[in-house]
Amino acid sequence: FTPLSFLMDLSVETVLWFAPDEAVDALLEEVQKCVGAKVLLLDGRGGGRTDPESGAINIIRYDHAKSEGVIAKLKAWASRAAIVLDEADKLFGETKRSSAMLELAHISAFVLMMSATVLRSSSNLEPLFAWANLLSDFPTSRKNLFVFFASLVNFQREAAIKQLFQTEYVDLPVTEEYRRAVFAR
């Protein structure tokens, strides 16, 4: 599960993973199989757990996250958290859900947006630009959208390979025959 391996390498206190209702059960099962971290389901309907936990993968339904009681707690954690927006294509409309997620993304330490669905409509891309401008070093618009997409995949990641350079001096006997061979070059 590639997103989890990426998230586990980040230096954050917790992970806040947002998903639509229909994906939560499968997500809970899959995440618990893949990582050693604690996996919690936060529930904003009342009576359930609403506080994220440090060191855990906190899974939250999109529709629960937008409630006033839960969103305030999530905002308090955001600067110390990696936020995962699963099925992120559902956030490109002008809804309470999208507004809440965009607000959290602005203040979070890391944001990972995932979707296997192409954008539903190419006629109204304006809501996408609010998200694109979060990530882009330049203002994003319809005119430079492909430049923006190219910048997302054009990055370098440092390999986790430790290099060790060590200098050692060793006394070696050098014969006269070797000296003549070196100087003859």
Residue pairs with C-beta under 8 A, 6 or more apart in sequence:
1 30
1 31
1 34
1 35
3 84
3 112
3 114
4 31
4 34
4 35
4 57
6 112
7 15
7 57
7 82
7 84
7 112
8 35
8 37
9 160
10 82
10 109
10 110
12 80
12 81
12 82
12 109
12 110
13 54
13 55
13 77
13 80
13 81
14 52
14 53
14 54
14 55
14 56
14 57
14 58
14 77
14 80
14 81
14 82
15 37
15 56
15 57
15 58
15 81
15 82
15 83
15 84
16 52
16 58
16 60
16 74
16 77
16 78
16 81
16 82
16 83
16 84
16 104
16 108
17 27
17 31
17 57
17 58
17 59
17 60
17 83
17 84
17 86
18 59
18 60
18 61
18 62
18 65
18 83
18 84
18 85
18 86
18 101
19 27
19 59
19 60
19 61
19 62
19 86
19 87
20 61
20 62
20 86
20 87
20 90
21 61
21 62
21 63
23 86
23 87
24 41
24 59
24 61
27 59
27 86
28 39
28 41
28 59
31 39
31 57
31 59
32 39
35 57
37 55
37 56
37 57
38 53
38 55
38 56
38 57
39 56
39 57
39 59
40 49
40 52
40 53
40 56
40 57
40 58
40 59
41 48
41 49
41 59
41 60
42 48
42 49
42 50
42 51
42 52
42 58
42 59
42 60
42 64
42 70
43 49
43 50
43 61
43 64
44 50
44 60
44 61
44 63
44 64
44 65
44 67
44 69
44 70
45 64
50 69
50 70
50 73
51 73
52 58
52 73
52 74
52 77
52 81
60 70
60 74
62 90
62 91
62 97
62 101
63 97
64 70
65 71
65 74
65 97
65 100
65 101
65 104
66 96
66 97
66 99
66 100
71 100
71 103
71 104
74 104
75 103
75 104
75 107
78 104
78 107
78 108
78 109
79 107
79 108
79 109
80 109
81 108
81 109
81 110
82 108
82 109
82 110
82 111
82 112
83 104
83 105
83 108
83 110
83 111
83 112
84 112
84 114
85 91
85 101
85 105
85 111
85 112
85 113
85 114
86 114
86 115
87 114
87 115
87 117
88 113
88 114
88 115
88 131
89 115
89 117
89 118
89 119
89 120
90 97
91 97
91 98
91 101
91 102
91 131
92 98
92 119
92 120
92 127
92 128
92 131
93 127
94 127
98 127
102 130
102 131
102 134
105 111
105 131
105 134
106 134
111 134
111 135
113 131
119 125
119 128
125 142
125 145
129 140
129 141
132 140
132 145
132 148
133 139
133 140
135 148
135 152
136 148
136 151
137 151
138 144
138 147
138 148
140 148
